[in-house]
């Protein structure tokens, strides 16, 4: 649908049900069920109250389907109870798979890198100890991800030291804390973003 903003004159394709113009106008196109009748001739989309008025050169469609690239909704995550360090790694692997990562493997020789899980474009570390994860551990994971040209994700049972959390925020590393039910919880902004967008 081509729309001209009366506030700034911008003429562009706005296919989304609600989209804001660079000048601050918010265009809202009413979306009707497929069975609903078509809107009357000359019908214009609504404009958000308090924003400059925008008009359309075409009628709004009766139905706007999701774009073909829209990701399907994820099912509920089914955790695994954590009793051992190996259970913690398994829970992290299941969670990463739930986020959309595929081909997750556990490296045979963890002692040299400290990496517990790998997937295409991803390295992940799991700290199953009762101590808060340190700044050094977060930075080592980041360096491993950097050398592998991969994103880094950290899981911890006991949480993180304040300087580790600050550094992870600076580096954009998602941090998760797991409880004994095996359910990871995001503890910083990058983790929240990863949960929303998935792999």
C-alpha positions as CSV (number, residue, x, y, z in Angstrom):
1,X,0.0,0.0,0.0
2,X,1.4,3.4,-1.0
3,X,0.8,6.1,1.6
4,X,1.6,9.8,1.6
5,X,2.2,11.4,5.0
6,X,0.5,14.8,5.1
7,X,2.9,16.0,7.8
8,X,6.1,15.6,5.8
9,X,5.1,14.5,2.3
10,X,6.9,11.1,2.5
11,X,5.5,8.6,-0.1
12,X,6.4,5.0,0.7
13,X,5.3,1.4,0.9
14,X,3.9,0.7,4.3
15,X,2.8,-3.0,4.4
16,X,2.6,-3.4,8.1
17,X,-0.6,-3.0,10.2
18,X,1.0,-0.2,12.2
19,X,4.1,1.8,11.2
20,X,5.5,5.2,12.1
21,X,6.8,7.8,9.7
22,X,10.2,9.4,10.3
23,X,8.4,12.6,11.1
24,X,6.5,11.0,14.0
25,X,3.1,10.2,12.3
26,X,1.8,6.8,13.2
27,X,-0.3,5.0,10.6
28,X,-2.7,2.3,11.7
29,X,-4.5,0.2,9.1
30,X,-7.6,-1.6,10.4
31,X,-7.2,-5.4,9.9
32,X,-10.4,-7.3,9.3
33,X,-11.0,-11.0,9.3
34,X,-11.2,-12.7,5.9
35,X,-15.0,-13.1,6.3
36,X,-15.6,-9.4,6.9
37,X,-16.9,-7.2,4.2
38,X,-14.5,-5.0,2.3
39,X,-14.2,-1.4,3.7
40,X,-16.3,1.2,1.9
41,X,-14.8,3.2,-1.0
42,X,-12.6,6.1,0.1
43,X,-12.0,4.5,3.5
44,X,-8.7,5.7,5.0
45,X,-6.7,4.1,7.8
46,X,-6.9,5.4,11.3
47,X,-4.2,7.8,12.5
48,X,-2.9,7.5,16.1
49,X,-4.4,10.3,18.2
50,X,-2.1,13.2,18.7
51,X,0.0,12.4,15.6
52,X,-0.1,14.2,12.2
53,X,-2.8,12.9,9.9
54,X,-1.8,10.5,7.2
55,X,-3.9,9.5,4.2
56,X,-3.8,6.6,1.7
57,X,-4.0,6.5,-2.1
58,X,-5.5,3.0,-2.0
59,X,-8.2,1.3,0.1
60,X,-7.0,-0.8,3.0
61,X,-7.2,-4.6,2.2
62,X,-9.8,-6.7,4.1
63,X,-7.0,-9.0,5.4
64,X,-3.3,-8.6,5.8
65,X,-1.5,-12.0,6.1
66,X,1.7,-12.5,8.1
67,X,4.7,-12.1,5.8
68,X,6.1,-15.5,4.7
69,X,9.3,-14.9,6.7
70,X,7.5,-14.6,10.0
71,X,8.8,-17.2,12.5
72,X,6.2,-19.5,13.9
73,X,5.4,-19.3,17.6
74,X,7.7,-21.5,19.7
75,X,6.0,-24.2,21.8
76,X,6.5,-24.2,25.6
77,X,9.9,-25.1,26.8
78,X,10.1,-28.4,28.7
79,X,13.0,-28.3,31.1
80,X,15.1,-31.2,32.5
81,X,15.7,-31.4,36.3
82,X,19.3,-30.5,37.2
83,X,21.0,-33.0,39.6
84,X,24.5,-33.1,38.1
85,X,26.8,-30.8,36.1
86,X,26.0,-32.9,33.0
87,X,22.3,-32.3,33.6
88,X,23.0,-28.5,33.5
89,X,24.8,-28.8,30.1
90,X,21.9,-30.9,28.8
91,X,19.3,-28.3,30.0
92,X,21.3,-25.6,28.3
93,X,21.4,-27.6,25.1
94,X,17.7,-28.2,25.1
95,X,17.1,-24.5,25.7
96,X,19.3,-23.5,22.8
97,X,17.5,-25.9,20.6
98,X,14.2,-24.4,21.8
99,X,15.6,-21.0,20.8
100,X,16.2,-22.3,17.3
101,X,19.8,-23.4,17.2
102,X,20.4,-26.7,15.3
103,X,23.2,-29.3,15.3
104,X,24.2,-28.6,18.9
105,X,27.2,-30.7,20.0
106,X,29.3,-31.1,23.1
107,X,33.0,-30.9,22.3
108,X,35.0,-33.9,23.3
109,X,37.9,-31.9,24.8
110,X,36.4,-29.2,27.0
111,X,39.6,-28.7,29.0
112,X,41.4,-26.7,26.4
113,X,38.6,-24.2,25.6
114,X,36.1,-24.4,28.4
115,X,33.3,-24.5,25.8
116,X,30.5,-26.9,26.7
117,X,28.3,-26.6,23.6
118,X,28.8,-25.6,20.0
119,X,26.4,-25.1,17.1
120,X,26.8,-23.4,13.7
121,X,27.5,-19.7,14.6
122,X,27.3,-20.4,18.4
123,X,29.5,-21.2,21.4
124,X,28.0,-21.7,24.8
125,X,29.4,-22.2,28.3
126,X,27.7,-23.6,31.3
127,X,28.9,-22.9,34.9
128,X,27.3,-25.6,37.2
129,X,29.2,-24.5,40.3
130,X,27.8,-22.8,43.4
131,X,30.1,-19.8,42.9
132,X,29.1,-16.7,41.0
133,X,30.5,-16.7,37.4
134,X,33.5,-14.4,37.2
135,X,34.5,-11.6,34.8
136,X,37.3,-13.8,33.5
137,X,34.9,-16.6,32.6
138,X,32.8,-14.2,30.6
139,X,35.7,-12.7,28.8
140,X,37.2,-16.1,28.0
141,X,33.9,-17.2,26.4
142,X,33.8,-14.0,24.4
143,X,37.3,-14.6,23.1
144,X,36.4,-18.2,22.1
145,X,33.4,-16.9,20.2
146,X,35.5,-14.2,18.6
147,X,38.1,-16.7,17.4
148,X,35.3,-18.9,16.0
149,X,33.3,-16.0,14.5
150,X,30.4,-17.1,16.6
151,X,27.9,-15.7,19.0
152,X,28.5,-16.5,22.7
153,X,25.9,-17.5,25.3
154,X,26.5,-18.1,29.0
155,X,24.5,-20.2,31.4
156,X,25.1,-20.2,35.2
157,X,23.5,-21.9,38.2
158,X,24.7,-19.4,40.8
159,X,24.5,-16.2,38.8
160,X,27.2,-13.7,37.9
161,X,29.5,-11.2,39.7
162,X,28.5,-7.5,39.1
163,X,31.6,-6.9,37.0
164,X,30.9,-10.0,34.9
165,X,27.4,-8.8,34.2
166,X,28.6,-5.3,33.2
167,X,31.2,-6.8,30.9
168,X,28.7,-9.1,29.3
169,X,26.4,-6.1,28.6
170,X,29.4,-4.2,27.0
171,X,30.2,-7.3,24.8
172,X,26.6,-8.1,24.0
173,X,26.8,-11.6,25.6
174,X,23.4,-13.1,26.6
175,X,23.5,-14.3,30.2
176,X,21.1,-16.9,31.6
177,X,20.7,-18.2,35.2
178,X,19.3,-21.7,35.6
179,X,17.5,-23.0,38.6
180,X,17.4,-26.7,39.6
181,X,14.3,-27.3,37.5
182,X,16.5,-26.6,34.4
183,X,14.6,-23.5,33.3
184,X,17.0,-20.7,32.1
185,X,16.0,-17.2,32.9
186,X,17.6,-14.2,31.0
187,X,19.4,-11.7,33.3
188,X,20.6,-9.1,30.9
189,X,19.4,-7.2,27.8
190,X,21.2,-9.3,25.2
191,X,19.6,-12.4,26.8
192,X,16.1,-10.8,26.6
193,X,16.7,-10.0,22.9
194,X,17.8,-13.5,22.2
195,X,14.6,-15.0,23.8
196,X,12.4,-12.6,21.7
197,X,14.1,-13.1,18.3
198,X,15.4,-16.7,18.7
199,X,18.4,-18.0,16.8
